[in-house]
């Protein structure tokens, strides 16, 4: 079970403001491993359950975006498949990328859920309306998020987050 560090009431209140889910790639949407063959071709593996989780979130009305500190053609292809509305790669300053994304979509950081795995995600996590860390995230990030998932990056963490978000939305709807 996910470790939720804020009250259910606070989580539900913040969730009512969320319009976009933003996530990191390496270590979050993937397991963090990068394979480079003898020709210098880089490959990544993506979990189809995470892809389904993203589809579920999109169908629930959330915009999906990706911010990554690295560039990968594989991420570009996967982002297109997943119909993300924003893809920022080579984002050495992730908070700048987030601000650009928010300006483009006319939303504030309180309207964002962020999911990450490492120290370079801390500033965005502190800025987002709700923040998640995958289970194998750095300890520093885990200390700065609202929710620590039980799943590891690239191993269903995005799907777990999606199900948690959608279950909370359903709970809020039932509570009226």
Secondary structure, DSSP 4 states (H G I P E B T S, - for coil): --EE-S-HHHHHHHHTT--EEEE-STTTTS-S--EE-TT--EE----HHHHHHHHHHHHTT-EEEEE-SS--HHHHHHHHHHT-SEEE-S-SSHHHHHHHHHHHHT--GGGEEEEE-SGGGHHHHHHSSEEEE-TTS-HHHHTT-SEE-SSPTTTTHHHHHHHHHHHHHHHHHHH-
